[in-house]
């Protein structure tokens, strides 16, 4: 059972997400909050597997919430939710280690798919969000690209992930197993010296590796 905690300042949406998760096999919403004012205590009390994190909230917002959670509990997976494709906020969330970024208008299937994907160690970005991330870095000043010694296969995996593909979709595209994709990602983490797929994608796109 995947344990999920929801953060959203909209009471109706909190209730909707809670109901959705309760009706989904292998998932349950164990708590829901209006902002991140007590986010560290929330994590200590509930220890979720995945957090669905709204960005725009009063008091303590979602970006700060990600930073606080990841500093103490890096194993907790975080999916950002927003109504707008804001490049700066997408980048900030990825820098702090978020594993997913999904629009609030996404379908029910996309929401549950994103939770399942990040829980299994993958990343999830809707294609439109992935495009915004790429555009953001394409507009940045050109940097000297460090040599991280990624193999062609590892680079290919990273490129597919940066385009918003799930591990399963990458496996199908490359005609390899899900396990092999996971192994490539572990090697990418080691070579890039990162601890989440969000950090890996942020570094790769910033350095024009994908």
N, C-alpha and C positions, 0 to 999 in steps of 0.2 A: 504493500500500500504506500503510495507516494503522499507524504504529508506536506500540505501547502499552507502558507500564511499569505494573506492578501492585505495590501496597503492601498487604500483609495479613499479620498475625502468625500466622494459621492456615495451617500448611504444606499441609494437604490442600486448602484453598480456593485457595491460590496455585497449586498444581499443576492444579487443576480449571480455573481461569480461564486459565492458560497453555495447556492443552490445547484449551479452547474457542476461544480466539483463533487458535491454529494451524490449526484446522479451518474457520475462517470466511474466506470469500473476501475479499480486499482488506484483511485485518487480520493482524497478527502481534504476538506478545508478545516484545519484545526483551530484557526483564529483569524480575525479580520480587524484592521485598525484604520483610523481616519488619517493618521500621519505617523511620522517616525520619531516623535518626541521621546518615546521609551523603547526605541528599537533594540538596543542591546539587551535590556531586560526581557523584551519579547522573545528574542532568540534564546536566551538562557532558559526561559520558562517553557517554551514549546519545541525548540530544536527541530525546525522543519527541514525537509529535504530541498524544497523549492520555495522561493518567495516571488509572488507576483507584485511588482512594485510600480505604483503610479509615480510619475515624475513631479507633476505640479500639485503640491499639497501645502497647506499652511504650516506655520511653525517650523518643522524640520522636513525638507522635501526629499524626494526619492533619490536624487544624486548623492546627497549627504548620507542618506540611509544606506546606500550601497557601500560607500566608503567606510562607514562604521562597521557594518556587518563583515565585510571582507577582511578588515584589519584584525578581527578576532576570530571569525569563523569562515575561513576561506573555502571550506568544503561545502558550505551552503550555496546552492545554485540560485541565481537571481535573473528574472526576466523583467525587463523594463516595459511598462505600458504607457503610451502617450497618444494624445489625439492629433499631434502635429509631428511632422518629420523634421525636427530641428537638428541640424547637423552638429552644432556645438554640444548639445546635450547628449546626442548619440555618442559622440567621441568621448565626452566626459564619463559616461556610464561604462563604456568599454575600457577606458583607462583604469577605472577603479575595479574592473574585473567582472562586470556583468556578462552572463553567458548568452542572454537573449534580448531581443528588442522587437516588440510587436505593437502594431497600432491597435487602438481600442476598437476600431471598426472591424477588426479581423473576425473571421467566422469562429463559431464555437469549436469546429474541428481544428482550426489553426491554433487556438488557445491550448486545447488539450494536447495537440501534437507538440507544441513548443515545450510544454511541461515534461512530457515523456522524453523528448529529445535531450534536453539539458540534464534531466535526471540520469540518463544513461551515459553522460559524459560528453555529449555533443554541444553544438551551438545552434541557435535559431534566430534568423532575421528574415522578416518578410522581404521579398525581392525589392520592393520600393525603398525600404529602409537600407538595404544593402547597397542600392544604387546611390543613395544620399551619402553614405559613408565614403564610397569611392569618389564621388564628386568633390566631397570636402577635401580629401587629400590631394586630388588632382589639381585643386586650386592653390594648394600650399606651395611654398618655395621649394625648389628641387634640392634634395639632400644627397650627400655622398652615401652610397648604399654599402653598408657593412657586409662582409662575406660570412654568412652564418653556416655555409657548407650544407645547405639542404640538398637532398637528392632530387632528381627530376620528378620522381613520384611524390615526394613530400611536398614539393612546390605545387604540383598539380592538385593534390588534396587541399592544400591551403587556398589555392585559387577557387576551387569549387565551393569551399566553405565561405569564402568572402562574398560569393554570389548568392548566399542564402540557402544553399543546399544542405540537407540533413546528412548524417552519416550514411543512412541507408541509400539515399539518392546518389551520394558520392560512390558508394560501393557498386551500384548499378551502372553508373556512368563509366567507371574504370574497369568494370568486370572483375572485381575482387570482392572478398568477403568483408562483412561488417567488422570482423575481428582485425583484419589487415588494415582497414582504415583507422581503427582505434590505435593500432600499433604505430602507424605512421604519425598520428597526432601526438602520441607520447614522445616519439623521437623529436618532433617539432618543438614540443614544450622544452625538452632538454637542451636542444641546440639554441633556441631563442631565449632560454632562461626565463620562462614565464610559467604561470601556474593555472591559467585558464584560457579557454578558446577565445574569449573576448580580448584578453591581453595579446594573444598571438596574432589575431586579426588586426588589432590596432597597430602593433609594431610592423606587421607585414605591409599593410597599406601605407603607413607613414613612410616606410623606406622603399616604396615602389617595388616590392617583391612580388606583388600580384596585380 
